[in-house]
């Protein structure tokens, strides 16, 4: 078992490389898993306490990485952005990034967890504003808001340009 100091150093050293990566295949998320015990493995009480402490510190490190990536402090200054919605998005991103699952379901399809985590860790403030715009514009009933948000966050980098191009075209040439 790694010692807690080494785990924190490993996570902190990966912070810069995670935010700078442009390829989703190169992040070794298995080394970033905050839980050192495999599913079904028991930990003795002292190990369990150390695991919980490591896990909590890793979660807080990821929370800070996510907030830095999305420029959280800047976003909450924007009067059009609801802080509670923003906090929900950060919590959902954090929950997704810290999951121990091998796959994550997005819009009915199972994706490798590493891919989803990588995409979530690459989101920036523009993507979050886009997600909030999508939420504001949506008039259909969303039955599972958590899954809807995961899907919009996951697809944000791929769809943001087309979304805003369509809005501009609508405003310039389209209609009401």
N, C-alpha and C positions, 0 to 999 in steps of 0.2 A: 504494500500500500504506500502511495506517495505521501510525503509529509505535507501538512497544510501550507507551510511557507512556500514550498516548491510549487504546489498547485496554484497558489495565488500568483506567483511569479510567472508561471506558464500562461495563465489567463491574461495577465497584464501585458506580457510580451506579445500575445496574439492580437491584442486590441488594435494596434496600429496596422498589422497585416490584414486583419479582417476588413477594416474600413477602406484600405487601399486596393483591395483585390478587385479585378474586373472580371475574373472567371469564376463561375460557380462551382467548377469541379475541383478546385485546388484547396479548399478549406478542409482540414482534417478534423471534423467536428467530433469524431470519437475521442479525441484528446481533450476536447472542451467540455465533455459531459461532466456536470458538477457532482454526479453521484458515482462514487467509486465502486459500489457493489452492484453486481449483476442482479437482474430480477431473480427472486427466489433465494438469493444468498442471504444468510442471516448474519447480522453483526452483533457482537457482544455489546453490552451497554456502554462501556467507554468508547468503543469504536463507533457506535451509533451516535453518541454525542458529538464526536469529532466529525463524523459524516454530516450531521445536521449543521454544525458550525461552518464546515467547508461549503456545504450546499447553500446556506444562507448568504455567505460572503460572495460566492460565485454568482448568485442571483442578483445581489446588489451591484456587483461589477457589471453584469450584463445590463441591468437597468440604466446604469450610468452611460454605458456604451451606446445603448439605444437612444437615450435622451440627447447625448452629444451628436449622434448621427443625424437626428431629425431636428436639431437646433431647438429643443424643447423650450428653453428660456426665451428665445426669440418668438416662437409661435404663440406662447401664452400672452405676449404683449399685444398681439393682433386682436382687435376688438371683435372681429368676425368669427373668431375661433373660441368655442366653448371649452373651457379648461376641463370640465368633467368628461366630455367626449374624447378630448386629447388623452386624458389619463386612462380611459378605457382602452384606447388604441395601444398605448404604451404597455398596459397590463397584458393585453392579448398578444402583442409581439413578444413580450418577456416570457409568457407562458409557453408560447410556441418555440422560442429559441432554447428554452431550458428543458424541453420535453426529452424523455429518455426513449421515446418510441422510435422505431426504425423507419416508419412511414407516417405521413401526415396526409389526411384527406382534405383536398381542396376542390370545391365545386364537383363533388362526386367522384373524383379521381384520386388515387393514392400516389403520392410523390415521395421520393426518398427524403427523409427528414433533413439530410444535409443540404439538399437543394433548397428546401423551403426556408431553413434557418439562414442560409447564405443570402437569399433574396431579402428576407426580413432585415438582416443586418446591413444591407446596402441601401435601404430606404432612406430618403432625406426629407427635408422640410417640404419640398415641392410635391413629393409623393403624398405626404400626409395632407397637405392642403387639397390635393386632387381627391383623395379618399373622402375628406370632409365635404367637398363640393358634390361628389357623387351621392353621398348620403343626403345632402340638402336637396338635390334635384330629383331624387328617387320618389316617385309617387305611388309605387306599387307596395303591397303589403309584404314585408319581409318576415317569414315565419321563423327563421333561425338567424338572428342577428349576428351571432358569433361566427357562424359559418360564412355568412355574407361578407362580414368584415375581413375574415381571413382570405376569402377569394379576391376581394377588391385590393387588399394589401399585396397579395401574391402577384396579381396581374398588373398592378400600378406601373411598374417600369415599362411593361410592354404596351400599355394602352394609353398612357398619359398624353403622348404627342397626338395620336389620332383623335382623342377626346377633344382637346383644345382646338385642333384644326377644324373639326366638325362644328364646334361652337362658333368659331370665327366665320366659317363659310355660311353658317345659318344667319349670323348677324349681318354679313355683308350682302348676301344674295338671296337669302331664304325667306324669312317670314317673320312672323310675329313671335 
